[in-house]
Amino acid sequence: MAIIYTYPVKASPAADDLILISDSADSNKTKQIKISSLPSSGAGITLTTNDTSGVATLTGSVLNIPNYTTTGGTPDTPLNSVQFNNASAFGGSANLTFVTDTLTVEHTAVIKGQGTGNPAGKLKLNCEENSHALTLEGPAHSGGADYTLKFPSSAPGNTQILQSNNAGQLSWITTPSGGGGGVSQVTAGSIIPSSAGAPLIVTPSTGNVVVTSARYVGGSNEGHVPLGGTNTTFLRGDGTWVTPSSSGGISFSGTTVNGIATYSNSTTANVSSVFTVSGNKLSAPAGSLADPSIEVGAIGGLYAASGGILLAHNGANAIGVTSSSIVNYKLTQFEAGLKFGSAGSTLSRYEEGTWTPTAYVPSGTAPTVTSSNGTYTIIGDICHITFKIVVTGSSSSNAAMMVGGIPAAAYGDSNNGEKSGGNLFVNSDSNTPAHYPSTFMIGYNTLTMIVQGGSKNSATSPFGLKAQDVVASWYRPSGGTGITLEGSSTYKLL
């Protein structure tokens, strides 16, 4: 459609003003219309916002747009903070800011993963041209564990690398020496490099790896160990293989076969013709008491003499062993006792000594003792005693004479036959013939005797107390200038 003719611009066109136009769809080809009949005249344009809608109308050449408002709010403080929805209002935080192309997040920024089967959270750091990047990716979910890596507070030094302890604390350490390098696939003629320059070479013909040298670490001669020694060479501290004869190594003096070599100096070992080793046997000279063949410090040693082996101590024989006997030259103490034969009992005690017999009564006053002495010998659980006691007077109750103070307690259960007896071989009581022995019994810690008598002081047989003689006046000892009692007993210890 085109305008056929125009007239000077009218400041305010009226609705009845005509316009001549060409219309290709009409057979007359031209037509006139009024301004008011234009299709847009009186039509509305609907404007829609988030909260308010209105209708815009065209009146002549004027487009009328109704008033409308929007909802929202004013951004929250502080300045440069990233705004967020804070209960349908703007919110801001000083811990999340954007200033001059720098986004600052205080404490923690969480980069989430994309769910099962998708990548974990990633932090991507572009280069300055944004053409390539370094990407840090979180751990796989299958690990099932959280962990923290904390960087060290100091900057790294030259050739330092990071290492972690079991708490995730990272620290800078010097790069370890040795090792390193390698190839993913070994082919014939390949050289597997190492940081020490000691190569592993693959031979072209077989594909085998040939180690030309290996690295050892430590000491002043740290370096490479050549792998080429033989049974006639030894490895020096500088990492070289040499033969003893041509390099100042150890040499041997002496020609004794199987002789023991002892240190002489830095290059010589003396071979002894006295001490030799053959198979599992060590041979040594016989030696003597003054010069043992095997010396232990300056105290003594071992030597052979008179068909036996002797142990010397401080210049004297201590123990001798022959094919038929063991000779003990010194006192031997057996802490655990002595046992004879596999089925024998252990003899754990032997003791000798003296004891002092005492006059004893269970009640009343005991006789007066003018002198007493005794001896004892204990072997195992058997004790043998001898004694002599001289008493005057008699007990206040005329009780049987009892002697106390025995050196070791005796069994005293007469029901089981464990009470022992003894003999008086001296009894000077005037009522007892001196040439007849008297007996006594011993139990626990006393021996008890009733002085024998015949029919009073007669020599009529039988001697010994009779039932009719057991009256209080015949219990002894009694009165006089002194009664001597000497005896002995062997009894079983308690």
Secondary structure as GFF3:
##gff-version 3
##sequence-region A 1 494
A	DSSP	beta_strand	18	22	.	.	.	ID=ss1
A	DSSP	beta_strand	30	34	.	.	.	ID=ss2
A	DSSP	three_ten_helix	35	37	.	.	.	ID=ss3
A	DSSP	beta_strand	44	48	.	.	.	ID=ss4
A	DSSP	beta_strand	53	59	.	.	.	ID=ss5
A	DSSP	beta_strand	62	64	.	.	.	ID=ss6
A	DSSP	beta_strand	84	85	.	.	.	ID=ss7
A	DSSP	beta_strand	90	91	.	.	.	ID=ss8
A	DSSP	beta_strand	96	99	.	.	.	ID=ss9
A	DSSP	beta_strand	102	105	.	.	.	ID=ss10
A	DSSP	beta_strand	122	126	.	.	.	ID=ss11
A	DSSP	beta_strand	133	137	.	.	.	ID=ss12
A	DSSP	three_ten_helix	141	143	.	.	.	ID=ss13
A	DSSP	beta_strand	160	164	.	.	.	ID=ss14
A	DSSP	beta_strand	170	174	.	.	.	ID=ss15
A	DSSP	beta_strand	191	192	.	.	.	ID=ss16
A	DSSP	beta_strand	200	202	.	.	.	ID=ss17
A	DSSP	beta_strand	209	211	.	.	.	ID=ss18
A	DSSP	beta_strand	213	216	.	.	.	ID=ss19
A	DSSP	beta_strand	223	226	.	.	.	ID=ss20
A	DSSP	beta_strand	234	235	.	.	.	ID=ss21
A	DSSP	beta_strand	241	242	.	.	.	ID=ss22
A	DSSP	alpha_helix	244	247	.	.	.	ID=ss23
A	DSSP	beta_strand	251	253	.	.	.	ID=ss24
A	DSSP	beta_strand	259	265	.	.	.	ID=ss25
A	DSSP	beta_strand	268	278	.	.	.	ID=ss26
A	DSSP	beta_strand	281	283	.	.	.	ID=ss27
A	DSSP	beta_strand	294	296	.	.	.	ID=ss28
A	DSSP	beta_strand	300	305	.	.	.	ID=ss29
A	DSSP	beta_strand	308	313	.	.	.	ID=ss30
A	DSSP	beta_strand	316	321	.	.	.	ID=ss31
A	DSSP	beta_strand	326	328	.	.	.	ID=ss32
A	DSSP	beta_strand	338	339	.	.	.	ID=ss33
A	DSSP	beta_strand	346	347	.	.	.	ID=ss34
A	DSSP	beta_strand	350	355	.	.	.	ID=ss35
A	DSSP	beta_strand	358	360	.	.	.	ID=ss36
A	DSSP	beta_strand	368	379	.	.	.	ID=ss37
A	DSSP	beta_strand	382	392	.	.	.	ID=ss38
A	DSSP	beta_strand	401	404	.	.	.	ID=ss39
A	DSSP	three_ten_helix	414	416	.	.	.	ID=ss40
A	DSSP	beta_strand	420	427	.	.	.	ID=ss41
A	DSSP	beta_strand	438	443	.	.	.	ID=ss42
A	DSSP	beta_strand	446	449	.	.	.	ID=ss43
A	DSSP	three_ten_helix	467	469	.	.	.	ID=ss44
A	DSSP	three_ten_helix	472	474	.	.	.	ID=ss45
A	DSSP	beta_strand	483	492	.	.	.	ID=ss46
###
